[in-house]
Amino acid sequence: MCLAIPAQVVELRDGDNAVVDLAGVRKEISLALVENVAVGDYVIVHVGYALNKLDPAEAEKTLKLFAEMGGVLPEDGPPTLH
């Protein structure tokens, strides 16, 4: 079984790289498998690669589920989506 986590793109870098944020944790990932990603988009991340873009409402729902399960999010819950 694998785990893929929704994360928000906060910075686009050279090539196919970007920086994503998940509850304050920032990580550089590859966007090589996904097209037309912009800052503010949510992507599903697995082992350093964005697998696909995710609708913001779906991202919020998934992040709330992680928070309820005691996942990777802070106690005050997922970030608010704008």
Gaussian input, Z-matrix of N, CA and C with variables (Angstrom, degrees):
# hf/3-21g

backbone

0 1
 N
 C     1     B1
 C     2     B2     1     A1
 N     3     B3     2     A2     1     D1
 C     4     B4     3     A3     2     D2
 C     5     B5     4     A4     3     D3
 N     6     B6     5     A5     4     D4
 C     7     B7     6     A6     5     D5
 C     8     B8     7     A7     6     D6
 N     9     B9     8     A8     7     D7
 C    10    B10     9     A9     8     D8
 C    11    B11    10    A10     9     D9
 N    12    B12    11    A11    10    D10
 C    13    B13    12    A12    11    D11
 C    14    B14    13    A13    12    D12
 N    15    B15    14    A14    13    D13
 C    16    B16    15    A15    14    D14
 C    17    B17    16    A16    15    D15
 N    18    B18    17    A17    16    D16
 C    19    B19    18    A18    17    D17
 C    20    B20    19    A19    18    D18
 N    21    B21    20    A20    19    D19
 C    22    B22    21    A21    20    D20
 C    23    B23    22    A22    21    D21
 N    24    B24    23    A23    22    D22
 C    25    B25    24    A24    23    D23
 C    26    B26    25    A25    24    D24
 N    27    B27    26    A26    25    D25
 C    28    B28    27    A27    26    D26
 C    29    B29    28    A28    27    D27
 N    30    B30    29    A29    28    D28
 C    31    B31    30    A30    29    D29
 C    32    B32    31    A31    30    D30
 N    33    B33    32    A32    31    D31
 C    34    B34    33    A33    32    D32
 C    35    B35    34    A34    33    D33
 N    36    B36    35    A35    34    D34
 C    37    B37    36    A36    35    D35
 C    38    B38    37    A37    36    D36
 N    39    B39    38    A38    37    D37
 C    40    B40    39    A39    38    D38
 C    41    B41    40    A40    39    D39
 N    42    B42    41    A41    40    D40
 C    43    B43    42    A42    41    D41
 C    44    B44    43    A43    42    D42
 N    45    B45    44    A44    43    D43
 C    46    B46    45    A45    44    D44
 C    47    B47    46    A46    45    D45
 N    48    B48    47    A47    46    D46
 C    49    B49    48    A48    47    D47
 C    50    B50    49    A49    48    D48
 N    51    B51    50    A50    49    D49
 C    52    B52    51    A51    50    D50
 C    53    B53    52    A52    51    D51
 N    54    B54    53    A53    52    D52
 C    55    B55    54    A54    53    D53
 C    56    B56    55    A55    54    D54
 N    57    B57    56    A56    55    D55
 C    58    B58    57    A57    56    D56
 C    59    B59    58    A58    57    D57
 N    60    B60    59    A59    58    D58
 C    61    B61    60    A60    59    D59
 C    62    B62    61    A61    60    D60
 N    63    B63    62    A62    61    D61
 C    64    B64    63    A63    62    D62
 C    65    B65    64    A64    63    D63
 N    66    B66    65    A65    64    D64
 C    67    B67    66    A66    65    D65
 C    68    B68    67    A67    66    D66
 N    69    B69    68    A68    67    D67
 C    70    B70    69    A69    68    D68
 C    71    B71    70    A70    69    D69
 N    72    B72    71    A71    70    D70
 C    73    B73    72    A72    71    D71
 C    74    B74    73    A73    72    D72
 N    75    B75    74    A74    73    D73
 C    76    B76    75    A75    74    D74
 C    77    B77    76    A76    75    D75
 N    78    B78    77    A77    76    D76
 C    79    B79    78    A78    77    D77
 C    80    B80    79    A79    78    D78
 N    81    B81    80    A80    79    D79
 C    82    B82    81    A81    80    D80
 C    83    B83    82    A82    81    D81
 N    84    B84    83    A83    82    D82
 C    85    B85    84    A84    83    D83
 C    86    B86    85    A85    84    D84
 N    87    B87    86    A86    85    D85
 C    88    B88    87    A87    86    D86
 C    89    B89    88    A88    87    D87
 N    90    B90    89    A89    88    D88
 C    91    B91    90    A90    89    D89
 C    92    B92    91    A91    90    D90
 N    93    B93    92    A92    91    D91
 C    94    B94    93    A93    92    D92
 C    95    B95    94    A94    93    D93
 N    96    B96    95    A95    94    D94
 C    97    B97    96    A96    95    D95
 C    98    B98    97    A97    96    D96
 N    99    B99    98    A98    97    D97
 C   100   B100    99    A99    98    D98
 C   101   B101   100   A100    99    D99
 N   102   B102   101   A101   100   D100
 C   103   B103   102   A102   101   D101
 C   104   B104   103   A103   102   D102
 N   105   B105   104   A104   103   D103
 C   106   B106   105   A105   104   D104
 C   107   B107   106   A106   105   D105
 N   108   B108   107   A107   106   D106
 C   109   B109   108   A108   107   D107
 C   110   B110   109   A109   108   D108
 N   111   B111   110   A110   109   D109
 C   112   B112   111   A111   110   D110
 C   113   B113   112   A112   111   D111
 N   114   B114   113   A113   112   D112
 C   115   B115   114   A114   113   D113
 C   116   B116   115   A115   114   D114
 N   117   B117   116   A116   115   D115
 C   118   B118   117   A117   116   D116
 C   119   B119   118   A118   117   D117
 N   120   B120   119   A119   118   D118
 C   121   B121   120   A120   119   D119
 C   122   B122   121   A121   120   D120
 N   123   B123   122   A122   121   D121
 C   124   B124   123   A123   122   D122
 C   125   B125   124   A124   123   D123
 N   126   B126   125   A125   124   D124
 C   127   B127   126   A126   125   D125
 C   128   B128   127   A127   126   D126
 N   129   B129   128   A128   127   D127
 C   130   B130   129   A129   128   D128
 C   131   B131   130   A130   129   D129
 N   132   B132   131   A131   130   D130
 C   133   B133   132   A132   131   D131
 C   134   B134   133   A133   132   D132
 N   135   B135   134   A134   133   D133
 C   136   B136   135   A135   134   D134
 C   137   B137   136   A136   135   D135
 N   138   B138   137   A137   136   D136
 C   139   B139   138   A138   137   D137
 C   140   B140   139   A139   138   D138
 N   141   B141   140   A140   139   D139
 C   142   B142   141   A141   140   D140
 C   143   B143   142   A142   141   D141
 N   144   B144   143   A143   142   D142
 C   145   B145   144   A144   143   D143
 C   146   B146   145   A145   144   D144
 N   147   B147   146   A146   145   D145
 C   148   B148   147   A147   146   D146
 C   149   B149   148   A148   147   D147
 N   150   B150   149   A149   148   D148
 C   151   B151   150   A150   149   D149
 C   152   B152   151   A151   150   D150
 N   153   B153   152   A152   151   D151
 C   154   B154   153   A153   152   D152
 C   155   B155   154   A154   153   D153
 N   156   B156   155   A155   154   D154
 C   157   B157   156   A156   155   D155
 C   158   B158   157   A157   156   D156
 N   159   B159   158   A158   157   D157
 C   160   B160   159   A159   158   D158
 C   161   B161   160   A160   159   D159
 N   162   B162   161   A161   160   D160
 C   163   B163   162   A162   161   D161
 C   164   B164   163   A163   162   D162
 N   165   B165   164   A164   163   D163
 C   166   B166   165   A165   164   D164
 C   167   B167   166   A166   165   D165
 N   168   B168   167   A167   166   D166
 C   169   B169   168   A168   167   D167
 C   170   B170   169   A169   168   D168
 N   171   B171   170   A170   169   D169
 C   172   B172   171   A171   170   D170
 C   173   B173   172   A172   171   D171
 N   174   B174   173   A173   172   D172
 C   175   B175   174   A174   173   D173
 C   176   B176   175   A175   174   D174
 N   177   B177   176   A176   175   D175
 C   178   B178   177   A177   176   D176
 C   179   B179   178   A178   177   D177
 N   180   B180   179   A179   178   D178
 C   181   B181   180   A180   179   D179
 C   182   B182   181   A181   180   D180
 N   183   B183   182   A182   181   D181
 C   184   B184   183   A183   182   D182
 C   185   B185   184   A184   183   D183
 N   186   B186   185   A185   184   D184
 C   187   B187   186   A186   185   D185
 C   188   B188   187   A187   186   D186
 N   189   B189   188   A188   187   D187
 C   190   B190   189   A189   188   D188
 C   191   B191   190   A190   189   D189
 N   192   B192   191   A191   190   D190
 C   193   B193   192   A192   191   D191
 C   194   B194   193   A193   192   D192
 N   195   B195   194   A194   193   D193
 C   196   B196   195   A195   194   D194
 C   197   B197   196   A196   195   D195
 N   198   B198   197   A197   196   D196
 C   199   B199   198   A198   197   D197
 C   200   B200   199   A199   198   D198
 N   201   B201   200   A200   199   D199
 C   202   B202   201   A201   200   D200
 C   203   B203   202   A202   201   D201
 N   204   B204   203   A203   202   D202
 C   205   B205   204   A204   203   D203
 C   206   B206   205   A205   204   D204
 N   207   B207   206   A206   205   D205
 C   208   B208   207   A207   206   D206
 C   209   B209   208   A208   207   D207
 N   210   B210   209   A209   208   D208
 C   211   B211   210   A210   209   D209
 C   212   B212   211   A211   210   D210
 N   213   B213   212   A212   211   D211
 C   214   B214   213   A213   212   D212
 C   215   B215   214   A214   213   D213
 N   216   B216   215   A215   214   D214
 C   217   B217   216   A216   215   D215
 C   218   B218   217   A217   216   D216
 N   219   B219   218   A218   217   D217
 C   220   B220   219   A219   218   D218
 C   221   B221   220   A220   219   D219
 N   222   B222   221   A221   220   D220
 C   223   B223   222   A222   221   D221
 C   224   B224   223   A223   222   D222
 N   225   B225   224   A224   223   D223
 C   226   B226   225   A225   224   D224
 C   227   B227   226   A226   225   D225
 N   228   B228   227   A227   226   D226
 C   229   B229   228   A228   227   D227
 C   230   B230   229   A229   228   D228
 N   231   B231   230   A230   229   D229
 C   232   B232   231   A231   230   D230
 C   233   B233   232   A232   231   D231
 N   234   B234   233   A233   232   D232
 C   235   B235   234   A234   233   D233
 C   236   B236   235   A235   234   D234
 N   237   B237   236   A236   235   D235
 C   238   B238   237   A237   236   D236
 C   239   B239   238   A238   237   D237
 N   240   B240   239   A239   238   D238
 C   241   B241   240   A240   239   D239
 C   242   B242   241   A241   240   D240
 N   243   B243   242   A242   241   D241
 C   244   B244   243   A243   242   D242
 C   245   B245   244   A244   243   D243

   B1=1.4452
   B2=1.5192
   B3=1.3118
   B4=1.4542
   B5=1.5231
   B6=1.3062
   B7=1.4560
   B8=1.5169
   B9=1.3070
   B10=1.4586
   B11=1.5264
   B12=1.3162
   B13=1.4557
   B14=1.5237
   B15=1.3410
   B16=1.4594
   B17=1.5283
   B18=1.3130
   B19=1.4630
   B20=1.5241
   B21=1.3325
   B22=1.4623
   B23=1.5196
   B24=1.3189
   B25=1.4617
   B26=1.5313
   B27=1.3374
   B28=1.4656
   B29=1.5224
   B30=1.3250
   B31=1.4655
   B32=1.5175
   B33=1.3322
   B34=1.4591
   B35=1.5158
   B36=1.3252
   B37=1.4592
   B38=1.5135
   B39=1.3349
   B40=1.4604
   B41=1.5257
   B42=1.3039
   B43=1.4594
   B44=1.5149
   B45=1.2914
   B46=1.4684
   B47=1.5216
   B48=1.3255
   B49=1.4556
   B50=1.5233
   B51=1.3277
   B52=1.4577
   B53=1.5280
   B54=1.3219
   B55=1.4583
   B56=1.5232
   B57=1.3356
   B58=1.4607
   B59=1.5126
   B60=1.3333
   B61=1.4563
   B62=1.5169
   B63=1.3183
   B64=1.4573
   B65=1.5165
   B66=1.3209
   B67=1.4660
   B68=1.5199
   B69=1.3150
   B70=1.4560
   B71=1.5113
   B72=1.3124
   B73=1.4597
   B74=1.5185
   B75=1.3289
   B76=1.4638
   B77=1.5264
   B78=1.3251
   B79=1.4590
   B80=1.5222
   B81=1.3296
   B82=1.4572
   B83=1.5222
   B84=1.3301
   B85=1.4668
   B86=1.5239
   B87=1.3174
   B88=1.4622
   B89=1.5304
   B90=1.3293
   B91=1.4659
   B92=1.5291
   B93=1.3194
   B94=1.4694
   B95=1.5311
   B96=1.3133
   B97=1.4661
   B98=1.5252
   B99=1.3454
   B100=1.4653
   B101=1.5254
   B102=1.3144
   B103=1.4681
   B104=1.5245
   B105=1.3275
   B106=1.4583
   B107=1.5269
   B108=1.3137
   B109=1.4582
   B110=1.5193
   B111=1.3268
   B112=1.4635
   B113=1.5218
   B114=1.3245
   B115=1.4644
   B116=1.5264
   B117=1.3226
   B118=1.4632
   B119=1.5136
   B120=1.3401
   B121=1.4633
   B122=1.5162
   B123=1.3168
   B124=1.4639
   B125=1.5165
   B126=1.3232
   B127=1.4596
   B128=1.5210
   B129=1.3124
   B130=1.4590
   B131=1.5247
   B132=1.3446
   B133=1.4647
   B134=1.5255
   B135=1.3266
   B136=1.4685
   B137=1.5191
   B138=1.3007
   B139=1.4664
   B140=1.5300
   B141=1.3254
   B142=1.4562
   B143=1.5100
   B144=1.3183
   B145=1.4652
   B146=1.5224
   B147=1.3297
   B148=1.4562
   B149=1.5217
   B150=1.3209
   B151=1.4662
   B152=1.5230
   B153=1.3320
   B154=1.4581
   B155=1.5230
   B156=1.3424
   B157=1.4556
   B158=1.5181
   B159=1.3308
   B160=1.4591
   B161=1.5148
   B162=1.3152
   B163=1.4531
   B164=1.5320
   B165=1.3434
   B166=1.4742
   B167=1.5287
   B168=1.3326
   B169=1.4716
   B170=1.5277
   B171=1.3123
   B172=1.4647
   B173=1.5298
   B174=1.3351
   B175=1.4661
   B176=1.5206
   B177=1.3322
   B178=1.4661
   B179=1.5259
   B180=1.3188
   B181=1.4680
   B182=1.5327
   B183=1.3082
   B184=1.4720
   B185=1.5245
   B186=1.3358
   B187=1.4604
   B188=1.5229
   B189=1.3304
   B190=1.4676
   B191=1.5243
   B192=1.3326
   B193=1.4698
   B194=1.5282
   B195=1.3461
   B196=1.4643
   B197=1.5184
   B198=1.3274
   B199=1.4661
   B200=1.5221
   B201=1.3287
   B202=1.4660
   B203=1.5275
   B204=1.3076
   B205=1.4627
   B206=1.5232
   B207=1.3413
   B208=1.4566
   B209=1.5117
   B210=1.3176
   B211=1.4582
   B212=1.5044
   B213=1.2940
   B214=1.4559
   B215=1.5182
   B216=1.3308
   B217=1.4522
   B218=1.5248
   B219=1.3254
   B220=1.4503
   B221=1.5267
   B222=1.3298
   B223=1.4553
   B224=1.5239
   B225=1.3203
   B226=1.4633
   B227=1.5258
   B228=1.3303
   B229=1.4531
   B230=1.5107
   B231=1.3264
   B232=1.4546
   B233=1.5204
   B234=1.3233
   B235=1.4635
   B236=1.5210
   B237=1.3276
   B238=1.4565
   B239=1.5154
   B240=1.2969
   B241=1.4592
   B242=1.5090
   B243=1.3327
   B244=1.4614
   B245=1.5026
   A1=108.96
   A2=116.57
   A3=120.23
   A4=109.26
   A5=115.02
   A6=120.83
   A7=108.76
   A8=116.32
   A9=122.00
   A10=106.81
   A11=116.85
   A12=122.28
   A13=110.40
   A14=117.83
   A15=119.78
   A16=110.36
   A17=116.26
   A18=121.19
   A19=108.45
   A20=115.93
   A21=120.38
   A22=110.51
   A23=115.94
   A24=122.10
   A25=108.19
   A26=116.23
   A27=120.48
   A28=112.62
   A29=116.70
   A30=119.68
   A31=109.35
   A32=116.04
   A33=121.21
   A34=107.69
   A35=116.83
   A36=122.02
   A37=109.93
   A38=115.71
   A39=120.95
   A40=111.24
   A41=114.20
   A42=119.85
   A43=110.08
   A44=115.87
   A45=121.48
   A46=111.78
   A47=118.44
   A48=120.89
   A49=112.16
   A50=114.96
   A51=121.77
   A52=107.87
   A53=115.22
   A54=121.36
   A55=106.39
   A56=116.07
   A57=121.64
   A58=109.80
   A59=114.82
   A60=121.85
   A61=108.92
   A62=115.43
   A63=121.60
   A64=107.26
   A65=115.77
   A66=121.97
   A67=111.98
   A68=116.63
   A69=120.76
   A70=115.35
   A71=117.93
   A72=121.78
   A73=107.45
   A74=116.13
   A75=120.45
   A76=110.07
   A77=114.39
   A78=119.86
   A79=108.77
   A80=115.89
   A81=120.17
   A82=108.42
   A83=115.17
   A84=121.33
   A85=109.62
   A86=115.38
   A87=121.95
   A88=109.56
   A89=115.25
   A90=121.91
   A91=111.58
   A92=116.88
   A93=121.71
   A94=112.76
   A95=118.33
   A96=121.02
   A97=113.55
   A98=117.31
   A99=121.29
   A100=109.52
   A101=116.52
   A102=121.28
   A103=111.35
   A104=115.11
   A105=123.31
   A106=114.11
   A107=117.32
   A108=121.71
   A109=108.57
   A110=116.14
   A111=122.28
   A112=109.32
   A113=115.48
   A114=120.32
   A115=107.70
   A116=115.55
   A117=121.53
   A118=113.49
   A119=117.53
   A120=120.74
   A121=110.47
   A122=115.46
   A123=121.56
   A124=108.35
   A125=115.79
   A126=122.10
   A127=108.78
   A128=115.60
   A129=121.46
   A130=106.28
   A131=116.83
   A132=121.98
   A133=109.99
   A134=114.87
   A135=121.79
   A136=107.73
   A137=117.18
   A138=125.86
   A139=113.56
   A140=115.59
   A141=119.84
   A142=116.00
   A143=117.79
   A144=122.19
   A145=110.66
   A146=116.38
   A147=120.58
   A148=106.90
   A149=116.70
   A150=120.41
   A151=112.14
   A152=116.59
   A153=121.19
   A154=110.05
   A155=115.20
   A156=120.55
   A157=108.34
   A158=114.58
   A159=120.41
   A160=109.01
   A161=116.46
   A162=122.00
   A163=109.14
   A164=118.52
   A165=120.92
   A166=113.69
   A167=118.04
   A168=120.01
   A169=110.61
   A170=116.85
   A171=121.10
   A172=110.51
   A173=117.03
   A174=120.80
   A175=110.33
   A176=116.51
   A177=120.49
   A178=110.66
   A179=116.61
   A180=121.10
   A181=111.02
   A182=116.49
   A183=121.32
   A184=111.28
   A185=117.23
   A186=120.59
   A187=111.42
   A188=117.47
   A189=120.72
   A190=110.55
   A191=116.65
   A192=119.83
   A193=111.18
   A194=117.00
   A195=120.08
   A196=110.53
   A197=117.19
   A198=121.37
   A199=110.54
   A200=116.81
   A201=120.82
   A202=111.84
   A203=116.68
   A204=120.88
   A205=112.13
   A206=116.33
   A207=118.82
   A208=111.44
   A209=115.91
   A210=121.95
   A211=113.51
   A212=116.08
   A213=123.77
   A214=114.33
   A215=117.82
   A216=120.08
   A217=111.89
   A218=117.31
   A219=119.96
   A220=110.65
   A221=116.27
   A222=121.50
   A223=113.32
   A224=118.23
   A225=119.40
   A226=111.81
   A227=118.32
   A228=121.65
   A229=114.23
   A230=115.63
   A231=120.66
   A232=111.43
   A233=115.64
   A234=118.40
   A235=110.53
   A236=117.16
   A237=120.94
   A238=109.01
   A239=116.23
   A240=120.83
   A241=109.32
   A242=117.14
   A243=120.34
   A244=108.26
   D1=143.11
   D2=177.88
   D3=-121.05
   D4=161.37
   D5=179.78
   D6=-122.12
   D7=124.71
   D8=175.32
   D9=-117.60
   D10=134.90
   D11=-171.52
   D12=-118.13
   D13=135.90
   D14=173.67
   D15=-70.49
   D16=136.01
   D17=178.03
   D18=-143.96
   D19=149.82
   D20=-178.78
   D21=-94.79
   D22=133.91
   D23=177.62
   D24=-74.17
   D25=124.19
   D26=-179.54
   D27=-113.17
   D28=-14.70
   D29=-179.32
   D30=-157.84
   D31=135.21
   D32=172.57
   D33=-98.14
   D34=135.81
   D35=-179.88
   D36=-117.35
   D37=176.02
   D38=-179.83
   D39=-57.27
   D40=151.86
   D41=179.67
   D42=69.52
   D43=-139.23
   D44=-179.81
   D45=-102.25
   D46=26.93
   D47=-176.39
   D48=-101.17
   D49=154.97
   D50=177.20
   D51=-151.58
   D52=164.21
   D53=172.94
   D54=-110.57
   D55=131.56
   D56=177.00
   D57=-114.72
   D58=158.95
   D59=179.47
   D60=-124.80
   D61=132.24
   D62=173.42
   D63=-133.60
   D64=102.74
   D65=178.94
   D66=54.80
   D67=40.68
   D68=176.77
   D69=91.94
   D70=-10.38
   D71=176.96
   D72=-91.70
   D73=123.87
   D74=-179.76
   D75=-109.22
   D76=140.56
   D77=-177.36
   D78=-146.08
   D79=140.66
   D80=174.50
   D81=-82.87
   D82=133.08
   D83=-179.45
   D84=-131.94
   D85=171.40
   D86=175.47
   D87=-99.36
   D88=138.21
   D89=174.04
   D90=-104.96
   D91=15.96
   D92=-174.06
   D93=-58.81
   D94=-25.16
   D95=-176.14
   D96=-96.31
   D97=-2.71
   D98=-174.79
   D99=-129.31
   D100=138.90
   D101=179.82
   D102=-103.44
   D103=156.28
   D104=171.78
   D105=55.74
   D106=47.49
   D107=176.89
   D108=-94.65
   D109=135.41
   D110=179.82
   D111=-124.05
   D112=161.26
   D113=174.48
   D114=-57.60
   D115=134.18
   D116=-178.25
   D117=100.26
   D118=-20.17
   D119=177.32
   D120=-69.79
   D121=154.10
   D122=172.21
   D123=-102.92
   D124=138.91
   D125=177.13
   D126=-130.28
   D127=154.62
   D128=173.05
   D129=-89.41
   D130=124.97
   D131=-175.64
   D132=-113.01
   D133=132.92
   D134=175.08
   D135=-141.23
   D136=127.82
   D137=-179.57
   D138=42.78
   D139=44.15
   D140=173.91
   D141=86.15
   D142=5.20
   D143=179.28
   D144=-123.02
   D145=136.38
   D146=169.69
   D147=-75.91
   D148=126.66
   D149=-178.92
   D150=-92.02
   D151=-35.45
   D152=175.75
   D153=-167.32
   D154=163.85
   D155=175.01
   D156=-78.46
   D157=154.35
   D158=-177.23
   D159=-130.14
   D160=135.92
   D161=175.43
   D162=-58.24
   D163=135.56
   D164=-177.96
   D165=-55.06
   D166=-37.79
   D167=179.07
   D168=-66.17
   D169=-40.02
   D170=177.88
   D171=-67.23
   D172=-38.81
   D173=176.98
   D174=-60.81
   D175=-45.29
   D176=-179.62
   D177=-62.22
   D178=-43.29
   D179=178.83
   D180=-60.52
   D181=-45.62
   D182=-179.59
   D183=-65.48
   D184=-43.27
   D185=179.44
   D186=-64.36
   D187=-36.19
   D188=176.48
   D189=-64.64
   D190=-40.02
   D191=177.97
   D192=-62.77
   D193=-41.67
   D194=176.07
   D195=-60.26
   D196=-42.07
   D197=-179.58
   D198=-63.35
   D199=-41.85
   D200=179.29
   D201=-65.00
   D202=-32.38
   D203=-179.74
   D204=-83.09
   D205=-0.29
   D206=-177.12
   D207=77.41
   D208=31.66
   D209=-176.62
   D210=-73.40
   D211=-141.94
   D212=-169.23
   D213=-86.79
   D214=3.77
   D215=-174.91
   D216=-96.50
   D217=155.77
   D218=177.47
   D219=-66.59
   D220=163.75
   D221=-176.03
   D222=-59.79
   D223=-27.73
   D224=-178.47
   D225=-81.35
   D226=6.02
   D227=172.51
   D228=94.08
   D229=-175.15
   D230=-177.18
   D231=-73.13
   D232=160.76
   D233=176.90
   D234=-64.42
   D235=150.33
   D236=177.70
   D237=-76.28
   D238=138.97
   D239=179.33
   D240=-91.22
   D241=139.52
   D242=177.60
   D243=-106.34

